[in-house]
Amino acid sequence: MIQQWWKITRTTLSLLALGAVTVTPTAWADQHAETEAAAVRKFTVVNVLYEGDKMFVPSVLVAEQGDTVRIKVVNKIPGEPPNHGFAIPAFDVEEVVNSGETKTVEFVADKVGLFDVKCQLHPAHLSAQLIVHAGGKKE
């Protein structure tokens, strides 16, 4: 398990270094621009093929209990199979995204915990995690 986590972390850092995936201050600002009462966490998750491995980047998403979570899913995996899934079973999220396509999913993070994010079509290929912290007023 630790080896798989380290491989994904190392690969994600490599992709960042190569410029295949970018993290911008704007994305962080957009994510936290809403008021606490109506927080919307916005993420972009990209399916990529890197050194023969298919993965979600980023592979960890973090939200607070009660947040509306909006995830734009982009499938950048070329070739066969032409589609991949994006599912968070704990929140009844399930979508199929064709190669080169973008889809958006949205749900309320009403449970606290660590939740699997996976491709429901090819579970061995893609995986990630959603962490939902207990909500609380920030000082």
Helices and strands as residue ranges (DSSP letters): H 2-18, H 25-31, G 36-38, E 40-50, E 53-57, E 60-64, E 68-75, E 83-88, G 89-91, E 93-98, E 102-108, E 113-118, E 127-133
